[in-house]
């Protein structure tokens, strides 16, 4: 939080950054798993976490489509007919996470 950047939207010098407990405050009493979120992103994460559809890939794809279409409006309507997205949700074990981190680290190294 000291950097003043929301870790979701990336807004710099965001006013009112707050610590968001990744697995809930009750599950993280020692505050080990925190990220900094601006008020808007914090609200958004809280609202979405309470919705049952968040475990459905098709629901995420629909939400992405709705948001992008709303954001674009009629802009570029003559060039684009639709939005396509692919969402893949996979819960990782600790071992899978470590493997993924190692792979990502290698991919980032020139």
Secondary structure, 3 states (H helix, E strand, C coil): CCCCECCCCCCECCCCCEEEECCCHHHCCCCCCEEEECHHHHHHHHHHHCCHHHHCHHHHHHHHHHHHHHHHCCCCCCCCCCCCCCCCCCCCCHHHHHHHHHHHHHHHCC
